[in-house]
Each structure stands twice: as structure tokens, then as C-alpha cells.
């Protein structure tokens, strides 16, 4: 074998070994999804744990809630009249990216069904529909910060991330009179910077464990089946009220969950006293 051929073979072998040894890219390096992803670092994922009573998983963050008295609780309520999720099969239905004009129809449905949800709103949409945001709180729902315009936090500086959240906080306070205590980062991306910002702002970070992929599969029947199949006690269910197919699915989602013995609550009601600044919540 000539020297040139040997050199080519050696280089090829090195390339193959390098490819085998290369780490799998993290979510931070991947193109963004249309819908959120799970936490982006192994450290964040490893820190999540599920309490024995079946509630939401909590990370050890550095350590008020939004929302009015809760929905039907089968007689098992606390002294304040809120559902007692230590006794009930509580789940939280959450809705991202709104509000849009037709979010009013979602609110009509929730009022008719006598259940409450949690809306993680974009600042740019809340600015267009302040009346809907006020209605959410007036009718007992919780409102959280989902950034101003859903950017890719992993491409931004800490200061730019803080501006996204601060701008939305300031708008929501002007609209409702209160700063939101919950944050859901775009794409579910949580890293040390995001946690520090949330801690400084006195806010909890809320992810999810049930994702029916309604942002990708615009099929109401499929969305309903996925939610009902994956929901467990303590689940935080991700949906997007901006999609017509998802709005069409909500009545069946609510009915199906209640038929299975679940009580629908807001995220603050689900978390209770566990909600602390900088903590990340996700049922596993």
C-alpha cells in the first residue's frame, strides 16, 4: 500500500471514529419546533422529580398565584373553597400563544363547562386583545407570561431574554393590575439564565408532560385522543387556543377528562404552596 493510500485510509478511520464519538446535539442546537420542547439541558431534566402524592414535579430552585376559586371539586375542597389536589385527580389544562379573537369562544366554553384553565399569553397578542386578558382573570382563569413574541431564547443574550419577559410583565400589569407569577418560556427552553431571570422576578417556570402536538397535527380527533390517553393525575396539559382545530377539541377534552374522574384546575391551584420563584414544574 502506497503512502498516499495509507494516509487516506487513516483519515477516513479518524472521521468515522469522530462521528461515532460525537455527542448528540442538544435541543439548543436543533432548529426550533413550531411548538415547545422539553427542557433543553440534561441538568434541568435530571433535577425534575414527582412527589409521591402524584402532583407536579418540581426542580430545586432558589426560592402568590393567579386565578380565582376553582372548578367543580366533588366536595373535596380546601377551607378557601379551592379544589384539594391532595385528594382529587387534578390536572391543569394550559393554552399557549394567544389571545386571539376566537379565544372568546374558548372562554365561553369554559364558563359553560364551569372549569378553569391557565393561559400563557404572548405580549404582542395581549396588547391586541386586552379585554380578553381581563376577562380571563375575571372568570377565574390564571394568566402567565409566554414572552413578547415567542423568540428563540437560546439565540439571545440574557439581557434580551429579560426584556422579552419584562415587557410582557409590564403590559399584563397595566391590563390586569397584577404581574403574572408564572412563566412558560417559548419552546419550553429552560437554562440557567432563564431560571435566574425568573428567580429575580419572583416567578415560577411551568412546562408540561402532555403534548398532543396540536401545533403540528391540526386534527381535533387526534388531539382529543392524545390528551385523554396521556393525562395522569398531576398532569400539565399543553394546548394552543390559536388553532381552530384545537378550539374544536376542547369540549371533548374537558368532557373526557371529567368522565375519567379528573378535576380541571389552574396551574396555581395544582402547584399550591410548591410554587416558588425560579422553580421549574413538570410532571414526569
Order of alpha helices (4+ residues) and beta strands (2+ residues): alpha-alpha-beta-alpha-beta-alpha-alpha-beta-alpha-beta-alpha-beta-beta-alpha-beta-alpha-beta-alpha-beta
